[in-house]
Amino acid sequence: MSNLAKLEFVALDITGKNYLSWVLDAEMHLDANDLGDAIKEGNTASNQIKAKAMIFLRHHLHEALKVEYLTIKDPLVLWKNLKERFDHQKTVILPKTRYDWLHLRLQDFKSVSEYNSALFRITSQLKLCGENVSDADMLEKTFSTFHASNVVLQQQYRERGFTKYSELISCLLVAEQNNELLMKNHESRPTGSAPFPEANVATYNHNTRGRGRGRGQIRGRGRGRGNGHRRDHGRVPINNSSHQKWKNNGENERNKGGQNNRHVESSCLRCGGKGHWVTCFNVEEQPFHGDL
């Protein structure tokens, strides 16, 4: 694993299945390190450049391939041998890639990005095999594989006159994103419904909590007032202070009356005479005469 971390790109597999991509990577890295002349026909590269190029190529070979080509010291010879051995991959890959291109359809993918990735993968393999795919070919492939329910939409895109595939795919990606946002907003709540304003929601939640919690538990706050008002409806409310006042006044009068009866002589309410006292305080009743 530590050796793999040092690789500039994936090493050539023993089966040669990644030969086409390996060749491109090897050529670019050799040119970047000024070693590209070492693998060209009739080159005049120095022995030092050839050695560096050979070390680089062997470092990116499968371990079994290194053993098979252990005696080769010229990078150009190694390059030719690998080409003769694995260059037939073009004839193996090309039929499969043509089949994939022929059956590639936009309607078979869940998203535009997945279709775009598959299209570039197939076109890259076709180009590696020597077949060029133009922007016009990719545009026609996309337009002709729209879903049948999007015939009108497909015609609208055609009328816009795209000349580059990148322009079309950009419009499709933006439209797909907008459609997803529209569907999320549509599914957030039923059609025709509207959310409660924040003030109403707070009031509703407060009332719901007041009603739902224990009836009889909070008698002194909300429900006690309402019940008291309903029970005393139509009656004069009792004023505790005034009631106490009248009560105290009545007691004082009775106390005063008792004291007056004991110490103060009063005229008889019946005969007007003195020397006897009246036991009844109600003038409507008959007084009782008694001697002192």
C-alpha positions as CSV (number, residue, x, y, z in Angstrom):
1,M,0.0,0.0,0.0
2,S,2.9,2.4,0.7
3,N,4.2,1.7,-2.8
4,L,0.8,2.6,-4.3
5,A,0.8,5.9,-2.6
6,K,3.9,6.9,-4.5
7,L,2.4,6.2,-7.9
8,E,1.6,9.1,-10.2
9,F,-1.3,7.1,-11.7
10,V,-2.7,3.5,-11.7
11,A,-0.1,0.9,-12.7
12,L,-0.7,-1.2,-15.8
13,D,-2.7,-4.3,-14.9
14,I,-1.5,-7.8,-15.8
15,T,-4.6,-8.3,-18.0
16,G,-4.1,-5.0,-19.8
17,K,-7.7,-3.9,-19.3
18,N,-6.6,-0.4,-18.4
19,Y,-3.9,-0.2,-21.1
20,L,-5.6,2.6,-23.1
21,S,-5.8,4.9,-20.2
22,W,-2.4,3.9,-18.9
23,V,-0.8,4.9,-22.2
24,L,-2.2,8.4,-22.1
25,D,-1.1,8.9,-18.5
26,A,2.4,7.6,-19.2
27,E,2.9,9.8,-22.2
28,M,1.7,13.0,-20.3
29,H,3.9,12.3,-17.3
30,L,7.0,11.5,-19.4
31,D,6.5,14.8,-21.3
32,A,6.0,16.7,-18.1
33,N,9.4,15.4,-16.8
34,D,11.2,16.0,-20.1
35,L,11.4,12.3,-20.8
36,G,9.0,12.1,-23.7
37,D,11.7,11.8,-26.3
38,A,12.9,8.5,-24.8
39,I,9.8,6.6,-26.2
40,K,9.8,8.1,-29.7
41,E,11.0,6.4,-32.8
42,G,14.6,7.4,-33.8
43,N,15.2,9.5,-30.7
44,T,18.6,10.8,-29.7
45,A,18.0,10.9,-26.0
46,S,20.9,10.5,-23.7
47,N,21.5,7.4,-21.6
48,Q,20.6,9.3,-18.5
49,I,17.2,10.3,-19.9
50,K,16.5,6.8,-21.1
51,A,17.3,5.4,-17.6
52,K,15.0,7.9,-15.9
53,A,12.2,7.0,-18.4
54,M,12.8,3.3,-17.9
55,I,12.6,3.7,-14.1
56,F,9.4,5.6,-14.4
57,L,7.7,3.1,-16.7
58,R,8.7,0.1,-14.6
59,H,7.5,1.8,-11.5
60,H,4.0,1.9,-13.0
61,L,3.8,-1.7,-14.1
62,H,2.2,-4.7,-12.3
63,E,4.8,-6.8,-10.4
64,A,4.3,-9.7,-12.8
65,L,4.9,-7.5,-15.8
66,K,8.1,-6.2,-14.2
67,V,9.4,-9.8,-14.0
68,E,8.4,-10.6,-17.6
69,Y,10.3,-7.5,-19.0
70,L,13.1,-7.7,-16.5
71,T,15.9,-7.8,-19.1
72,I,14.7,-4.8,-21.2
73,K,16.7,-1.7,-20.5
74,D,15.6,0.6,-23.4
75,P,12.3,2.4,-22.7
76,L,11.4,2.5,-26.4
77,V,11.6,-1.3,-26.6
78,L,9.5,-1.7,-23.5
79,W,7.0,0.7,-25.0
80,K,6.7,-1.2,-28.2
81,N,6.4,-4.6,-26.5
82,L,3.5,-3.4,-24.3
83,K,1.8,-2.0,-27.3
84,E,2.0,-5.2,-29.3
85,R,0.7,-7.1,-26.3
86,F,-2.2,-5.0,-25.2
87,D,-3.1,-2.8,-28.1
88,H,-5.7,-5.3,-29.2
89,Q,-7.8,-3.9,-26.3
90,K,-9.1,-1.4,-28.9
91,T,-10.7,-4.1,-30.9
92,V,-12.1,-5.7,-27.7
93,I,-13.5,-2.5,-26.2
94,L,-14.8,-0.8,-29.3
95,P,-17.8,-3.2,-30.0
96,K,-18.9,-2.9,-26.4
97,T,-18.5,0.9,-26.4
98,R,-20.5,1.2,-29.7
99,Y,-23.3,-0.9,-28.2
100,D,-23.4,1.3,-25.1
101,W,-23.5,4.5,-27.3
102,L,-26.3,3.1,-29.4
103,H,-28.5,2.3,-26.4
104,L,-27.7,5.3,-24.4
105,R,-30.9,7.2,-23.6
106,L,-31.6,10.2,-21.4
107,Q,-34.9,8.8,-20.2
108,D,-33.2,5.7,-18.7
109,F,-31.5,7.8,-16.0
110,K,-32.9,9.3,-12.8
111,S,-31.0,12.5,-13.1
112,V,-29.3,14.6,-15.8
113,S,-25.9,14.4,-14.0
114,E,-26.0,10.6,-14.2
115,Y,-26.7,10.7,-17.9
116,N,-24.0,13.2,-18.5
117,S,-21.4,11.1,-16.6
118,A,-22.4,8.0,-18.7
119,L,-22.2,9.9,-21.9
120,F,-18.7,11.2,-21.3
121,R,-17.5,7.8,-20.2
122,I,-18.7,6.2,-23.5
123,T,-17.4,9.0,-25.7
124,S,-14.0,8.9,-24.0
125,Q,-13.7,5.2,-24.7
126,L,-14.7,5.8,-28.3
127,K,-12.0,8.4,-28.7
128,L,-9.4,6.1,-27.2
129,C,-10.4,3.5,-29.8
130,G,-9.9,6.1,-32.6
131,E,-13.5,7.1,-33.2
132,N,-14.3,10.8,-32.8
133,V,-17.6,12.0,-31.3
134,S,-18.6,15.6,-32.1
135,D,-20.8,18.0,-30.2
136,A,-23.4,17.6,-32.8
137,D,-23.5,13.8,-32.2
138,M,-24.0,14.3,-28.5
139,L,-26.7,17.0,-28.9
140,E,-28.6,14.7,-31.3
141,K,-28.2,11.8,-28.9
142,T,-29.7,13.8,-26.1
143,F,-32.6,15.4,-28.0
144,S,-33.6,12.1,-29.5
145,T,-33.7,10.2,-26.2
146,F,-36.0,12.6,-24.3
147,H,-39.0,10.9,-22.6
148,A,-42.1,10.7,-24.8
149,S,-44.0,12.9,-22.3
150,N,-41.4,15.7,-22.9
151,V,-41.9,16.1,-26.6
152,V,-42.8,19.7,-26.4
153,L,-39.9,20.5,-24.1
154,Q,-37.5,18.7,-26.4
155,Q,-38.7,20.8,-29.3
156,Q,-38.3,24.0,-27.3
157,Y,-34.6,23.0,-26.6
158,R,-34.0,22.3,-30.3
159,E,-35.4,25.7,-31.3
160,R,-32.8,27.4,-29.0
161,G,-30.1,26.3,-31.5
162,F,-27.4,24.9,-29.2
163,T,-24.1,24.3,-30.9
164,K,-22.2,22.9,-27.9
165,Y,-23.3,20.0,-25.8
166,S,-22.0,21.8,-22.6
167,E,-24.5,24.6,-23.2
168,L,-27.4,22.2,-23.4
169,I,-26.4,20.1,-20.4
170,S,-26.0,23.3,-18.3
171,C,-29.6,24.3,-19.1
172,L,-30.9,20.8,-18.3
173,L,-29.1,20.7,-14.9
174,V,-30.5,24.1,-13.9
175,A,-34.0,23.1,-15.0
176,E,-33.7,19.8,-13.0
177,Q,-32.7,21.7,-9.9
178,N,-35.6,24.1,-10.2
179,N,-38.0,21.3,-10.7
180,E,-36.8,19.5,-7.6
181,L,-37.2,22.8,-5.6
182,L,-40.7,23.2,-7.0
183,M,-41.7,19.7,-6.0
184,K,-40.4,20.2,-2.5
185,N,-42.4,23.3,-2.1
186,H,-45.5,21.6,-3.4
187,E,-45.2,18.6,-1.1
188,S,-44.5,20.7,2.0
189,R,-48.3,21.1,2.7
190,P,-51.6,20.3,0.8
191,T,-52.7,22.5,-2.0
192,G,-54.8,25.5,-1.0
193,S,-53.6,25.5,2.6
194,A,-51.7,28.3,4.2
195,P,-49.6,28.4,7.4
196,F,-51.0,30.1,10.5
197,P,-49.6,33.6,11.2
198,E,-47.1,33.6,14.0
199,A,-49.4,35.6,16.4
200,N,-52.3,33.3,15.8
201,V,-50.2,30.2,16.3
202,A,-48.9,31.5,19.6
203,T,-52.4,32.3,20.8
204,Y,-53.7,28.9,19.6
205,N,-51.0,27.0,21.4
206,H,-51.6,29.0,24.6
207,N,-55.3,28.3,24.5
208,T,-54.7,24.7,23.8
209,R,-52.4,24.3,26.7
210,G,-54.8,26.1,29.0
211,R,-57.7,23.8,28.0
212,G,-55.8,20.6,27.9
213,R,-54.2,20.8,31.3
214,G,-55.9,19.7,34.4
215,R,-59.4,20.9,34.8
216,G,-59.5,21.8,38.4
217,Q,-55.8,22.0,38.8
218,I,-55.6,25.7,38.1
219,R,-58.9,26.8,39.6
220,G,-57.5,30.0,41.0
221,R,-56.4,31.5,37.7
222,G,-58.6,31.1,34.6
223,R,-61.4,28.7,35.3
224,G,-62.1,29.9,38.8
225,R,-63.0,33.4,37.6
226,G,-65.2,32.2,34.8
227,N,-67.1,29.8,37.0
228,G,-67.6,32.4,39.7
229,H,-68.9,34.9,37.2
230,R,-71.4,32.4,35.8
231,R,-72.7,31.3,39.2
232,D,-73.3,34.9,40.5
233,H,-74.8,36.1,37.2
234,G,-77.8,38.3,38.0
235,R,-76.9,38.7,41.7
236,V,-75.4,41.7,43.5
237,P,-71.7,40.8,44.3
238,I,-70.9,40.8,47.9
239,N,-68.5,43.4,49.1
240,N,-66.6,41.9,52.0
241,S,-65.6,45.2,53.4
242,S,-69.1,46.8,53.3
243,H,-70.6,43.6,54.7
244,Q,-68.1,43.7,57.6
245,K,-68.9,47.3,58.1
246,W,-72.7,46.7,58.4
247,K,-72.1,43.8,60.6
248,N,-69.9,45.8,63.0
249,N,-72.4,48.6,63.0
250,G,-75.2,46.3,64.0
251,E,-73.2,44.8,66.8
252,N,-72.2,48.3,68.0
253,E,-75.9,49.4,68.0
254,R,-76.9,46.4,70.0
255,N,-74.1,46.9,72.4
256,K,-75.1,50.6,72.7
257,G,-78.7,49.7,73.2
258,G,-77.9,47.3,76.0
259,Q,-75.8,49.9,77.7
260,N,-78.5,52.5,77.3
261,N,-81.1,50.1,78.7
262,R,-79.0,49.5,81.8
263,H,-77.9,53.1,82.5
264,V,-80.1,55.6,80.7
265,E,-83.8,56.1,81.5
266,S,-86.0,56.3,78.5
267,S,-89.7,57.1,78.0
268,C,-92.1,54.3,77.5
269,L,-93.0,54.1,73.9
270,R,-96.6,53.3,74.9
271,C,-97.5,55.5,77.8
272,G,-94.6,58.0,77.8
273,G,-93.8,57.4,81.4
274,K,-90.5,56.8,83.0
275,G,-89.3,54.3,85.6
276,H,-89.6,51.3,83.4
277,W,-87.7,50.2,80.4
278,V,-88.6,48.8,77.0
279,T,-87.4,45.3,76.1
280,C,-88.4,45.4,72.4
281,F,-86.5,47.5,69.9
282,N,-89.0,47.0,67.1
283,V,-91.7,49.7,67.3
284,E,-94.1,47.4,65.4
285,E,-94.2,44.9,68.4
286,Q,-95.9,45.6,71.7
287,P,-93.4,46.7,74.3
288,F,-93.2,45.0,77.6
289,H,-93.6,47.1,80.7
290,G,-91.5,46.1,83.6
291,D,-90.7,47.7,86.9
292,L,-87.2,48.6,87.8
